[in-house]
Amino acid sequence: MTHSVRVVCRPAVRDGFSLAGVRSVPAVDASEAAAVLAGLVEQSGTGVVLVEESLYRALPEELRDSLEHRAVPVVVPFPGPRAAGERPSAEADLVELLRSAIGYRVRLR
């Protein structure tokens, strides 16, 4: 079976994914993102759903928990565009990714 990648992001970010050939679905707020995610997780061909981090963090906690405990599709938040100087370090991004994946905060040296 072939699985696809889908993206849920703000309309301003959508064009970049479209240019890369990845189907994206725009959502302007958490309620729209929640509705879109509900549809995507029920589609049998969806393997990975990338969700813009700002939308993902605004989702209700119980929805985030249920998404994190699903085997398929894998739901992965990604950082959206930020103003200069706002970007956390690559190490901070990696630590947060590991924390969400294994449920434990890792200390990198």
N, C-alpha and C positions, 0 to 999 in steps of 0.2 A: 504494500500500500504506500502511496506517495502522500507525504504530508507537506503542507504549505506554511509559509511564514506570512503573518499579517501584522500590521502596525496600527496602533490606535494613538493618535497624536493630535495636537492643535492644528488648525488649518494652515497656519504659517509654516509649519514644519513638513506638512504633507508633500509639498512639491519636491523636496529633496529625495524622499523615498520613491516617489513616482518616477523621477529621473533615473533612479537606480534599478527600476523595474520591480519594486516591491509594492504589492497592493496595500494601500493604507486607507483607513477610515477616519475621517475627522471627528473630533469631539471637542466642544468648547468648554465643557465643565465636567465635573465628576459624575453628575447624573447621566449625561449623554454617554460618557465613557463606560459607566456601569451597564447601561442598556446595550451598548455595542459589544462589550465583553460577554454579556450573557448570551448573545447570539453566536459569537465566535467560538465559545467553549463548547457549544452544542453541535457545531459543525464537525462531522467526522473527519474531514480532510485537513483540519487545522492542527499543525504540530507545534508551532511556536507563535506566541503573540507578544510582540514588543509593545510596551505601553510607556508613553512619555512620563517621566518620573513625577512631574507636577500633577498630572492627572491621577497617577497611581496612588500618590500619597493622600489625595483628597477623597479617595474611595472610602466607603464605610469599612471599619476594621474587620467586621465579620466577613465581608466580601473578599478583602485581601487575604484573610486567613484561609478561606475556602479555595481561593486561587492558588495559594502557596502549597496546598496539600493535594493538588491534582497532579497526576502523572502526565496526562496529555489533555490539552496542550500545555506546554511549559510557558508560563507567563513571566516575562522578564522586563522590569522597568529599565529605562535608559534615560540618561540625563539629556535634557533639551538644551537649546541654545541659551547662553547666559552672557551678561555684559562683561566687558573686560574687567579682570580683577575679581570677579565673583566665583570663578572656577576653583573648586577644591583640588587638592593635589591628586595625582594619579594614585598615590598610595592610599589616600582616604577613599577614593572610589573603589579600589580593589578590596580594602578591608570591609567596606559596606556590602559589596557583592558577596564576599565570603560569608559574612555574618548572615545575610539573608538566605544563602544556599545551605549552610550547615547549622544555622540557629545558634551560633556561638561566636562571640567577638574574638577575632584573632589578632595577635600583636605581632607586627612585622618589625624586624630589626635590620 
